[in-house]
């Protein structure tokens, strides 16, 4: 192969790559993308319920162990609720940061193309 043939093949390859990138950027969103929001919602619900359940279990166990009125049950259920809300809010912040990073990346890529 001569050098001119290689350059011609290289320019053809670059043109095909550019065309593929354009076609990839215009691709439709996945059909199951809406399921991702549902999965995130269930994750938050599970985090909240698990915090309540663990607090309830600890409180019930301590009340049974000490033979007290359900003071520990109420106390640890409330602490479990607070822990569940805390974990849920942390997950929401994590998801928000991820979404903002993806939006910023898309904006940068769009600006580079323009």
Backbone as CSV, one residue per row, in Angstrom:
resi,resn,N_x,N_y,N_z,CA_x,CA_y,CA_z,C_x,C_y,C_z
1,UNK,0.832,-1.185,0.000,0.000,0.000,0.000,0.874,1.244,0.000
2,UNK,0.403,2.163,-0.737,1.144,3.416,-0.769,0.627,4.323,0.328
3,UNK,1.355,5.352,0.521,0.995,6.306,1.574,-0.311,7.025,1.247
4,UNK,-0.552,7.293,-0.037,-1.794,7.945,-0.438,-3.000,7.056,-0.178
5,UNK,-2.855,5.760,-0.419,-3.948,4.823,-0.154,-4.267,4.773,1.346
6,UNK,-3.235,4.786,2.158,-3.445,4.759,3.602,-4.147,6.020,4.079
7,UNK,-3.753,7.161,3.545,-4.399,8.418,3.936,-5.861,8.429,3.508
8,UNK,-6.117,7.901,2.316,-7.494,7.845,1.828,-8.335,6.928,2.699
9,UNK,-7.806,5.784,3.063,-8.527,4.852,3.940,-8.768,5.474,5.313
10,UNK,-7.777,6.211,5.802,-7.905,6.862,7.103,-9.003,7.917,7.085
11,UNK,-9.060,8.711,6.039,-10.126,9.733,5.952,-11.495,9.081,5.820
12,UNK,-11.581,7.967,5.095,-12.856,7.247,4.994,-13.276,6.696,6.353
13,UNK,-12.306,6.176,7.081,-12.598,5.655,8.415,-13.063,6.766,9.345
14,UNK,-12.408,7.906,9.302,-12.810,9.035,10.138,-14.225,9.504,9.794
15,UNK,-14.545,9.492,8.513,-15.900,9.878,8.104,-16.927,8.879,8.619
16,UNK,-16.609,7.606,8.558,-17.542,6.584,9.075,-17.704,6.705,10.589
17,UNK,-16.626,7.003,11.290,-16.699,7.173,12.753,-17.557,8.380,13.102
18,UNK,-17.372,9.482,12.376,-18.171,10.682,12.634,-19.644,10.416,12.365
19,UNK,-19.940,9.676,11.295,-21.333,9.346,10.982,-21.935,8.462,12.067
20,UNK,-21.156,7.525,12.574,-21.652,6.640,13.636,-21.907,7.418,14.921
21,UNK,-21.038,8.385,15.221,-21.245,9.204,16.417,-22.507,10.038,16.304
22,UNK,-22.748,10.594,15.116,-23.971,11.372,14.914,-25.200,10.490,15.054
23,UNK,-25.144,9.301,14.503,-26.284,8.383,14.600,-26.496,7.953,16.042
24,UNK,-25.409,7.772,16.805,-25.518,7.376,18.215,-26.090,8.468,19.084
25,UNK,-25.794,9.731,18.753,-26.311,10.831,19.563,-27.789,11.062,19.303
26,UNK,-28.272,10.654,18.124,-29.677,10.821,17.800,-30.509,9.604,18.201
27,UNK,-29.880,8.610,18.794,-30.593,7.391,19.158,-31.671,7.695,20.192
28,UNK,-32.757,6.958,20.096,-33.861,7.163,21.033,-33.470,6.641,22.401
29,UNK,-34.140,7.187,23.413,-33.886,6.717,24.763,-34.409,5.297,24.902
30,UNK,-33.816,4.582,25.790,-34.238,3.203,26.000,-35.664,3.169,26.517
31,UNK,-36.361,2.133,26.160,-37.756,2.009,26.554,-37.893,1.771,28.057
32,UNK,-36.879,1.166,28.663,-36.971,0.874,30.088,-36.387,1.984,30.951
33,UNK,-36.107,3.136,30.394,-35.557,4.246,31.174,-36.542,4.720,32.231
34,UNK,-37.836,4.595,31.957,-38.817,5.012,32.952,-38.827,4.078,34.155
35,UNK,-38.379,2.846,33.959,-38.317,1.909,35.071,-37.249,2.297,36.080
36,UNK,-36.243,3.024,35.632,-35.170,3.430,36.533,-35.714,4.312,37.655
37,UNK,-36.661,5.185,37.345,-37.253,6.035,38.375,-38.023,5.197,39.388
38,UNK,-38.715,4.183,38.904,-39.440,3.294,39.809,-38.502,2.526,40.722
39,UNK,-37.384,2.090,40.166,-36.395,1.379,40.975,-35.834,2.285,42.065
40,UNK,-35.591,3.539,41.732,-35.083,4.486,42.731,-36.115,4.731,43.824
41,UNK,-37.377,4.813,43.423,-38.432,5.024,44.417,-38.521,3.819,45.354
42,UNK,-38.458,2.622,44.800,-38.509,1.431,45.652,-37.291,1.345,46.561
43,UNK,-36.147,1.767,46.062,-34.940,1.774,46.903,-35.153,2.654,48.127
44,UNK,-35.728,3.836,47.906,-35.958,4.755,49.024,-36.996,4.194,49.998
45,UNK,-38.031,3.584,49.476,-39.053,2.991,50.347,-38.441,1.877,51.186
46,UNK,-37.631,1.038,50.565,-37.007,-0.070,51.293,-36.067,0.456,52.367
47,UNK,-35.327,1.515,52.071,-34.432,2.096,53.071,-35.216,2.631,54.262
48,UNK,-36.344,3.262,53.991,-37.167,3.808,55.067,-37.766,2.683,55.925
49,UNK,-38.332,1.689,55.279,-38.976,0.594,56.006,-37.957,-0.239,56.778
50,UNK,-36.767,-0.419,56.192,-35.752,-1.190,56.910,-35.285,-0.448,58.162
51,UNK,-35.162,0.866,58.094,-34.806,1.640,59.287,-35.862,1.501,60.370
52,UNK,-37.129,1.582,59.970,-38.213,1.413,60.937,-38.214,0.003,61.525
53,UNK,-38.029,-0.983,60.668,-38.045,-2.374,61.131,-36.912,-2.686,62.094
54,UNK,-35.730,-2.207,61.784,-34.583,-2.454,62.662,-34.785,-1.748,63.995
55,UNK,-35.255,-0.511,63.960,-35.530,0.204,65.214,-36.596,-0.483,66.037
56,UNK,-37.663,-0.950,65.379,-38.736,-1.662,66.067,-38.192,-2.941,66.705
57,UNK,-37.387,-3.680,65.945,-36.832,-4.930,66.466,-35.930,-4.717,67.671
58,UNK,-35.073,-3.734,67.602,-34.176,-3.445,68.733,-34.992,-3.011,69.946
59,UNK,-35.948,-2.135,69.730,-36.775,-1.665,70.847,-37.577,-2.790,71.480
60,UNK,-38.173,-3.639,70.651,-38.955,-4.768,71.170,-38.055,-5.734,71.939
61,UNK,-36.868,-5.983,71.385,-35.926,-6.876,72.062,-35.488,-6.330,73.410
62,UNK,-35.188,-5.049,73.479,-34.772,-4.456,74.755,-35.919,-4.448,75.760
63,UNK,-37.136,-4.150,75.306,-38.283,-4.176,76.212,-38.530,-5.584,76.725
64,UNK,-38.377,-6.578,75.878,-38.554,-7.967,76.315,-37.446,-8.376,77.277
65,UNK,-36.239,-7.947,76.995,-35.096,-8.301,77.826,-35.203,-7.684,79.221
66,UNK,-35.569,-6.413,79.281,-35.638,-5.720,80.556,-37.005,-5.792,81.202
67,UNK,-38.003,-6.250,80.487,-39.352,-6.344,81.040,-39.974,-4.986,81.307
68,UNK,-39.664,-4.031,80.485,-40.171,-2.678,80.698,-41.416,-2.446,79.845
69,UNK,-42.044,-1.306,80.130,-43.151,-0.896,79.286,-42.561,-0.561,77.913
70,UNK,-43.347,-0.370,76.902,-42.750,-0.215,75.563,-42.045,1.119,75.335
71,UNK,-41.250,1.536,76.301,-40.508,2.786,76.143,-39.385,2.633,75.114
72,UNK,-38.662,1.513,75.179,-37.585,1.293,74.222,-38.142,1.048,72.822
73,UNK,-39.297,0.403,72.753,-39.937,0.162,71.464,-40.243,1.486,70.772
74,UNK,-40.847,2.402,71.498,-41.186,3.713,70.930,-39.917,4.494,70.608
75,UNK,-38.958,4.488,71.535,-37.722,5.243,71.345,-36.958,4.764,70.113
76,UNK,-36.742,3.454,70.021,-35.951,2.945,68.905,-36.720,2.952,67.587
77,UNK,-38.035,2.888,67.636,-38.811,3.032,66.413,-38.648,4.445,65.863
78,UNK,-38.679,5.435,66.740,-38.459,6.818,66.302,-37.029,7.023,65.798
79,UNK,-36.058,6.401,66.479,-34.674,6.488,65.997,-34.519,5.793,64.644
80,UNK,-35.206,4.679,64.474,-35.183,3.987,63.187,-35.808,4.827,62.089
81,UNK,-36.881,5.536,62.425,-37.513,6.437,61.469,-36.533,7.544,61.061
82,UNK,-35.869,8.119,62.035,-34.900,9.182,61.748,-33.746,8.648,60.901
83,UNK,-33.275,7.453,61.217,-32.189,6.865,60.428,-32.653,6.568,59.006
84,UNK,-33.876,6.066,58.859,-34.414,5.787,57.526,-34.543,7.045,56.694
85,UNK,-35.027,8.115,57.296,-35.148,9.385,56.580,-33.763,9.901,56.192
86,UNK,-32.804,9.773,57.093,-31.442,10.226,56.810,-30.847,9.470,55.624
87,UNK,-30.986,8.154,55.610,-30.454,7.347,54.515,-31.186,7.671,53.215
88,UNK,-32.495,7.866,53.299,-33.283,8.185,52.118,-32.853,9.531,51.527
89,UNK,-32.624,10.524,52.367,-32.178,11.832,51.893,-30.777,11.756,51.288
90,UNK,-29.916,10.942,51.879,-28.575,10.769,51.330,-28.648,10.130,49.941
91,UNK,-29.540,9.159,49.781,-29.721,8.537,48.467,-30.254,9.547,47.456
92,UNK,-31.176,10.392,47.890,-31.737,11.403,46.992,-30.650,12.385,46.556
93,UNK,-29.782,12.783,47.476,-28.684,13.691,47.111,-27.720,13.015,46.137
94,UNK,-27.453,11.738,46.364,-26.571,10.985,45.474,-27.160,10.906,44.062
95,UNK,-28.442,10.626,43.981,-29.111,10.530,42.687,-29.138,11.891,42.004
96,UNK,-29.383,12.942,42.763,-29.408,14.288,42.204,-28.030,14.674,41.668
97,UNK,-26.983,14.361,42.418,-25.625,14.678,41.963,-25.295,13.916,40.682
98,UNK,-25.715,12.666,40.613,-25.469,11.868,39.410,-26.218,12.447,38.216
99,UNK,-27.458,12.848,38.421,-28.258,13.431,37.344,-27.660,14.747,36.877
100,UNK,-27.233,15.589,37.813,-26.622,16.863,37.445,-25.317,16.655,36.688
101,UNK,-24.530,15.644,37.082,-23.278,15.360,36.383,-23.555,14.903,34.954
102,UNK,-24.579,14.071,34.773,-24.928,13.619,33.427,-25.418,14.786,32.570
103,UNK,-26.194,15.682,33.167,-26.687,16.848,32.421,-25.532,17.767,32.031
104,UNK,-24.584,17.967,32.943,-23.430,18.807,32.637,-22.579,18.180,31.541
105,UNK,-22.429,16.861,31.602,-21.654,16.169,30.572,-22.330,16.300,29.216
106,UNK,-23.647,16.167,29.183,-24.388,16.312,27.925,-24.273,17.726,27.388
107,UNK,-24.301,18.715,28.266,-24.170,20.107,27.844,-22.788,20.372,27.247
108,UNK,-21.757,19.838,27.899,-20.391,20.017,27.398,-20.245,19.352,26.029
109,UNK,-20.787,18.137,25.877,-20.682,17.442,24.595,-21.438,18.199,23.507
110,UNK,-22.604,18.746,23.847,-23.383,19.502,22.875,-22.648,20.784,22.477
111,UNK,-22.004,21.446,23.452,-21.251,22.667,23.146,-20.028,22.373,22.283
112,UNK,-19.408,21.217,22.500,-18.232,20.850,21.702,-18.613,20.584,20.254
113,UNK,-19.808,20.031,20.045,-20.262,19.759,18.683,-20.617,21.043,17.941
114,UNK,-21.089,22.034,18.676,-21.511,23.306,18.033,-20.373,24.186,17.707
